[in-house]
């Protein structure tokens, strides 16, 4: 089973690739804004995952994991 975020990433990548190659997919302004929001969220998530490890980062990560349980 895939999580929602993983499925959204795959859908986004497929739409971007199709739009770049085929130019036949019509995307409304609303859809374009939604894709931009998703792109920013993924970019932010990627930045968080790749930020340098410090003591405060590891502590906050542990707290988040405990809160998710």
C-alpha positions as CSV (number, residue, x, y, z in Angstrom):
1,X,0.0,0.0,0.0
2,X,1.2,3.5,-0.8
3,X,0.6,6.5,1.3
4,X,-1.3,9.5,0.0
5,X,1.8,11.6,-0.4
6,X,3.6,9.0,-2.5
7,X,0.6,8.7,-4.8
8,X,0.4,12.5,-5.2
9,X,4.1,12.6,-6.0
10,X,3.7,9.9,-8.7
11,X,0.6,11.7,-10.2
12,X,2.5,15.0,-10.2
13,X,5.5,13.6,-11.9
14,X,3.3,11.8,-14.5
15,X,1.4,15.1,-15.3
16,X,4.6,17.1,-15.5
17,X,6.2,14.6,-17.8
18,X,3.1,14.3,-20.0
19,X,2.7,18.1,-20.2
20,X,6.3,18.5,-21.2
21,X,6.3,15.8,-23.9
22,X,2.8,15.9,-25.3
23,X,1.6,19.4,-24.7
24,X,-1.8,18.0,-25.2
25,X,-3.0,18.0,-21.5
26,X,-5.1,21.0,-20.6
27,X,-4.6,22.2,-17.1
28,X,-6.9,24.8,-15.6
29,X,-5.6,27.7,-13.5
30,X,-7.1,26.0,-10.3
31,X,-5.2,22.8,-11.1
32,X,-2.0,24.7,-11.8
33,X,-2.3,26.4,-8.4
34,X,-2.9,23.1,-6.7
35,X,0.1,21.6,-8.4
36,X,2.2,24.6,-7.3
37,X,1.1,24.1,-3.7
38,X,2.0,20.5,-3.9
39,X,5.3,21.3,-5.4
40,X,6.1,23.7,-2.6
41,X,5.0,21.1,0.0
42,X,7.2,18.5,-1.5
43,X,10.1,20.9,-1.7
44,X,9.7,21.9,2.0
45,X,9.5,18.2,3.0
46,X,12.6,17.5,1.0
47,X,14.4,20.4,2.7
48,X,13.4,19.1,6.1
49,X,14.6,15.6,5.3
50,X,17.9,16.9,4.2
51,X,18.6,19.5,6.8
52,X,21.8,19.0,8.9
53,X,21.3,16.9,12.0
54,X,21.6,18.8,15.2
55,X,20.6,18.0,18.7
56,X,17.5,20.1,18.5
57,X,16.5,18.6,15.1
58,X,16.8,15.0,16.5
59,X,14.8,15.9,19.6
60,X,12.0,17.5,17.6
61,X,12.0,14.5,15.3
62,X,11.6,12.2,18.2
63,X,8.8,14.3,19.6
64,X,7.0,14.2,16.2
65,X,7.3,10.5,16.0
66,X,5.9,10.0,19.5
67,X,3.0,12.4,18.7
68,X,2.1,10.4,15.6
69,X,1.7,7.2,17.6
